[in-house]
Amino acid sequence: MITNLRDLTVIVTGASSGIGLATATLLARAGAAVILGARSEEKIRDLSEELISLGAREAVAIPLDVTSPRSIEAFVNQVDIRFPQVDVLINNAGLARSLDPLWEGSPDEWEEMIQTNVTGLLRVTRSFLPAMVKRNAGHIISLGSTAGHASYAGGAVYCATKSAVSAISDSLRKDLHGTRIRVSSVDPGAVQTNFSLVRFKGDATRADKVYENIEPLTADDVAEMILFCITRPARVNINYIIATATDQQSPL
């Protein structure tokens, strides 16, 4: 097992909070160079300074809105200028909106989920994968969800986007067969982060109800799963990790 990641350069999208923040922190402690991408430039700039103190070889904050092709292009250009290569791309940026039944749902919210969870993931992956193919080395890790394996009421569009993440990872793994590039999908159940607060647009009461009567996973739990994927020997590809809280029997 690899325990020292000082030779690796890793991108984490959606790095300003939750699972992205926990993952970036864990990678820093392992010595990796961490490239932080998120819409909140101030948050990731402060975080980059903290990660250096924790042991990161480098920590660079670059603004990134995965729903904007122009933002992705600017992000990629900055990464190319500062780093000779990217070894691991962690597609963590994602969100959910509301729990409305389909006939009451907001098309604008559907579009936001699709653009963030699917199209953004595709565009960012497409931006960094050609260099990995050329080097015949790299690792793509995408954050899916148990909602991509079992749907729930009010989750038609969100569940569809996470099903798409699963399908993208599976197809990409087949596309890359014969190369040394690994593809992993980490699919957690209920994780207590700001995810539900975002889903319910800051309504803390509704957000807290999601975790009533269960002890949910933590962002650190998921970060450790991501690190597990990265630190396997090169001959080992972790296709999927599907993990739920012990108290869970369904995605929601």
C-alpha positions as CSV (number, residue, x, y, z in Angstrom):
1,M,0.0,0.0,0.0
2,I,1.2,3.5,-0.8
3,T,1.2,5.7,2.2
4,N,3.4,8.6,1.1
5,L,1.7,10.7,-1.7
6,R,4.5,13.3,-2.1
7,D,4.9,12.3,-5.8
8,L,1.3,12.8,-6.6
9,T,-0.5,15.9,-7.9
10,V,-4.3,15.7,-7.2
11,I,-7.2,17.9,-8.2
12,V,-10.2,18.1,-5.9
13,T,-13.3,19.8,-7.3
14,G,-15.9,21.2,-4.9
15,A,-13.0,21.5,-2.4
16,S,-14.4,24.3,-0.3
17,S,-16.6,22.2,2.0
18,G,-17.8,18.8,3.0
19,I,-16.3,15.7,1.4
20,G,-14.1,17.8,-0.9
21,L,-12.6,19.7,2.1
22,A,-12.1,16.5,4.1
23,T,-10.4,14.8,1.1
24,A,-8.1,17.7,0.4
25,T,-7.1,17.7,4.1
26,L,-6.4,14.0,4.1
27,L,-4.3,14.3,0.9
28,A,-2.3,17.1,2.4
29,R,-1.5,15.1,5.5
30,A,-0.2,12.4,3.1
31,G,2.1,14.9,1.4
32,A,0.4,15.2,-2.0
33,A,0.3,18.4,-4.1
34,V,-3.4,19.4,-3.9
35,I,-5.1,21.6,-6.5
36,L,-8.3,23.0,-5.0
37,G,-11.2,23.9,-7.3
38,A,-14.4,25.6,-6.1
39,R,-16.6,28.6,-6.8
40,S,-15.6,30.2,-3.4
41,E,-12.1,31.5,-4.1
42,E,-11.7,33.0,-0.7
43,K,-12.5,29.7,1.1
44,I,-10.1,27.7,-1.0
45,R,-7.4,30.3,-0.8
46,D,-7.5,30.2,3.0
47,L,-7.6,26.4,2.8
48,S,-4.5,26.2,0.6
49,E,-2.5,27.9,3.3
50,E,-3.8,25.5,5.9
51,L,-2.9,22.5,3.8
52,I,0.7,23.6,3.4
53,S,0.9,23.6,7.2
54,L,-0.5,20.1,7.4
55,G,2.2,18.7,5.1
56,A,1.0,19.2,1.5
57,R,3.9,19.3,-1.0
58,E,2.0,22.2,-2.6
59,A,-1.6,23.5,-2.3
60,V,-3.0,25.8,-4.9
61,A,-6.4,27.4,-5.0
62,I,-7.9,28.0,-8.4
63,P,-11.5,29.2,-8.9
64,L,-13.8,26.7,-10.6
65,D,-17.4,26.6,-11.5
66,V,-18.0,23.3,-13.2
67,T,-21.2,24.5,-14.8
68,S,-19.2,27.1,-16.8
69,P,-17.1,26.0,-19.8
70,R,-15.2,29.3,-19.6
71,S,-14.4,28.7,-15.9
72,I,-13.3,25.2,-16.6
73,E,-11.0,26.4,-19.5
74,A,-9.5,29.1,-17.2
75,F,-9.0,26.4,-14.5
76,V,-7.3,24.0,-16.8
77,N,-5.0,26.7,-18.2
78,Q,-3.9,27.7,-14.7
79,V,-3.2,24.0,-13.8
80,D,-1.2,23.5,-16.9
81,I,1.0,26.6,-16.1
82,R,1.7,25.5,-12.6
83,F,2.0,21.7,-12.8
84,P,3.7,19.4,-15.3
85,Q,1.1,16.7,-14.8
86,V,-2.0,15.7,-12.9
87,D,-2.0,12.2,-11.4
88,V,-5.4,12.0,-9.9
89,L,-8.7,13.9,-10.7
90,I,-11.3,13.7,-8.0
91,N,-14.7,14.8,-9.4
92,N,-16.4,15.8,-6.1
93,A,-18.4,18.9,-7.1
94,G,-22.1,18.1,-7.0
95,L,-25.4,19.1,-5.4
96,A,-29.0,18.3,-5.0
97,R,-32.0,20.6,-5.0
98,S,-35.4,20.1,-3.2
99,L,-37.4,16.9,-2.8
100,D,-40.4,18.0,-4.9
101,P,-42.3,15.4,-6.9
102,L,-41.5,15.6,-10.6
103,W,-44.7,17.4,-11.6
104,E,-43.9,20.2,-9.1
105,G,-40.2,20.4,-9.7
106,S,-38.3,23.4,-11.0
107,P,-36.8,23.0,-14.5
108,D,-34.1,25.5,-13.4
109,E,-33.2,23.3,-10.5
110,W,-33.1,20.2,-12.7
111,E,-30.7,22.0,-15.1
112,E,-28.5,23.1,-12.2
113,M,-28.2,19.5,-11.0
114,I,-27.6,18.1,-14.5
115,Q,-25.0,20.8,-15.3
116,T,-23.2,20.3,-12.0
117,N,-23.4,16.6,-11.5
118,V,-23.1,15.3,-15.1
119,T,-22.1,17.9,-17.7
120,G,-19.5,19.5,-15.4
121,L,-18.0,16.2,-14.5
122,L,-17.8,15.2,-18.1
123,R,-16.2,18.5,-19.2
124,V,-13.6,18.5,-16.4
125,T,-12.7,14.8,-17.0
126,R,-12.5,15.5,-20.8
127,S,-10.0,18.4,-20.0
128,F,-7.5,16.3,-18.1
129,L,-7.9,12.8,-19.5
130,P,-6.0,13.2,-22.8
131,A,-2.7,14.0,-21.0
132,M,-3.3,10.9,-18.8
133,V,-3.8,8.8,-21.9
134,K,-0.7,10.2,-23.5
135,R,1.3,9.3,-20.3
136,N,-0.5,6.0,-19.9
137,A,-1.0,6.8,-16.2
138,G,-3.6,8.5,-14.0
139,H,-6.7,8.0,-11.9
140,I,-10.2,9.4,-12.2
141,I,-12.3,9.2,-9.1
142,S,-15.9,10.4,-9.2
143,L,-18.3,10.9,-6.3
144,G,-21.5,9.1,-6.9
145,S,-24.1,8.1,-4.4
146,T,-26.3,5.2,-3.3
147,A,-29.0,7.3,-5.0
148,G,-27.4,6.2,-8.2
149,H,-28.3,2.6,-7.4
150,A,-31.7,3.0,-5.7
151,S,-34.0,5.9,-6.3
152,Y,-36.3,7.6,-3.8
153,A,-39.5,9.8,-3.9
154,G,-38.7,13.3,-4.8
155,G,-35.3,12.4,-6.2
156,A,-36.0,11.7,-9.8
157,V,-33.5,14.2,-11.3
158,Y,-30.8,13.9,-8.6
159,C,-31.0,10.1,-8.7
160,A,-30.8,10.2,-12.5
161,T,-27.6,12.3,-12.3
162,K,-26.0,9.9,-9.9
163,S,-27.0,7.0,-12.0
164,A,-25.3,8.9,-14.9
165,V,-22.1,9.2,-12.8
166,S,-22.1,5.4,-12.3
167,A,-22.6,4.8,-16.0
168,I,-19.9,7.3,-17.0
169,S,-17.4,5.7,-14.7
170,D,-18.3,2.2,-16.0
171,S,-18.1,3.2,-19.6
172,L,-14.9,5.2,-19.1
173,R,-13.3,2.2,-17.4
174,K,-14.1,0.2,-20.6
175,D,-12.8,2.9,-22.9
176,L,-9.5,2.9,-21.0
177,H,-9.1,-0.9,-20.9
178,G,-5.6,-1.8,-21.9
179,T,-4.1,1.4,-20.4
180,R,-2.7,1.9,-16.9
181,I,-5.4,4.6,-16.0
182,R,-7.6,3.7,-13.2
183,V,-11.3,4.7,-12.8
184,S,-13.2,4.6,-9.5
185,S,-16.6,5.6,-8.2
186,V,-17.1,6.3,-4.5
187,D,-20.9,6.1,-3.7
188,P,-21.8,7.0,-0.2
189,G,-25.2,7.0,1.5
190,A,-26.2,9.7,4.0
191,V,-23.2,11.9,4.9
192,Q,-23.7,14.8,7.3
193,T,-22.2,17.8,5.5
194,N,-23.7,21.0,4.2
195,F,-25.3,18.8,1.3
196,S,-28.8,18.9,2.8
197,L,-28.5,22.6,3.7
198,V,-27.7,23.3,0.1
199,R,-30.6,21.1,-1.1
200,F,-33.1,23.0,1.0
201,K,-31.5,26.4,0.3
202,G,-30.4,27.1,3.9
203,D,-33.4,25.7,5.7
204,A,-31.5,24.1,8.7
205,T,-34.7,22.5,10.2
206,R,-35.4,20.6,7.0
207,A,-31.7,19.7,6.5
208,D,-31.4,18.3,10.0
209,K,-34.5,16.1,9.6
210,V,-32.6,14.1,6.9
211,Y,-30.3,12.7,9.6
212,E,-33.0,12.2,12.3
213,N,-32.8,8.8,14.0
214,I,-29.6,7.7,12.3
215,E,-25.9,8.2,12.8
216,P,-24.8,9.3,9.3
217,L,-21.4,8.9,7.7
218,T,-19.0,11.8,8.1
219,A,-17.1,13.6,5.4
220,D,-13.9,12.1,6.8
221,D,-15.3,8.6,6.4
222,V,-15.7,9.2,2.6
223,A,-12.3,10.9,2.3
224,E,-10.8,7.7,3.7
225,M,-12.6,5.7,1.1
226,I,-11.1,8.0,-1.6
227,L,-7.7,7.7,-0.1
228,F,-8.1,3.9,-0.1
229,C,-8.7,3.9,-3.9
230,I,-5.7,6.1,-4.5
231,T,-3.3,4.1,-2.3
232,R,-3.9,0.6,-3.8
233,P,-0.9,-0.8,-5.8
234,A,-1.0,0.2,-9.5
235,R,-2.2,-3.3,-10.4
236,V,-5.4,-2.8,-8.3
237,N,-8.4,-0.8,-9.5
238,I,-11.3,-0.2,-7.1
239,N,-14.2,0.0,-9.4
240,Y,-16.9,1.0,-6.8
241,I,-17.1,1.6,-3.2
242,I,-20.8,1.6,-2.0
243,A,-21.1,2.5,1.6
244,T,-24.0,3.5,3.9
245,A,-24.4,4.4,7.5
246,T,-25.0,1.2,9.6
247,D,-28.4,2.7,10.4
248,Q,-29.5,3.0,6.8
249,Q,-31.4,0.5,4.7
250,S,-32.2,2.8,1.7
251,P,-30.7,5.9,0.1
252,L,-33.1,8.3,2.0
